[in-house]
């Protein structure tokens, strides 16, 4: 019997979302301009919202919260296009960046809630944790970009940050965020101010605890699966 599209989607939704996020990370340096980057990011966030909502049927109230957060994030991304030449550009840019932070946080939480409810270890539950991990990296990317909006010297880059194209700066901070979350620490991009160091330190701690929590979840699911 041929399975329905909804059944196939339910089995592979987080794998597809993970592939979309990875594609976004790869094409960031190729997208010129702040607005196009934000539009692609908002489209990705909408897909993430739909995927997370479908994976959490019990989230009746949070569905509206997720959609509301996405709408706020979308409006925030469009604000700089209205009066980008004004002296309030830094404030507009901050709104653009930080409106997506609570949405990314709730999405990552929803994906982990989905994994926690699973009794058996599946491919989709594994990719749900990968997708949540990548969204956490994007969350901190937005924070780092906000810091650089107010102080371009917040980070030490291999090239001069001032005057650097927005899409390349986005790629730089995404790279630094993923490296910090994984606690790799190559040292080519470094936090240069107290505030930037505090956020980087906090992200490193989150990365360590994330791995510990996910491993514990998978061990519990694998043990349950062996007993069945």
Buried (B, 14 or more C-beta within 10 A) or exposed (E): EEEEEEEEEEEBBBBBBBEBBEEBBEEBBEBEEBBEBBBBBBEBBBBBBBBBBBBBEEBEEBBEEBBEBBBBBBEBBBBBEEEEEEEBEEBBBBBBBBBBBBBBBBBBBBBBBBBEEBEEBBEBBBBBBBBBBBBBBBBBBBBBBBBBBEEBEBBBBEEEBEEBEBBBBBBBBBBBBBBBBBEEEEEEBBBBBEEBEEBBEEBBEBBEEBBEBBEEBBEEBEEEEEEE
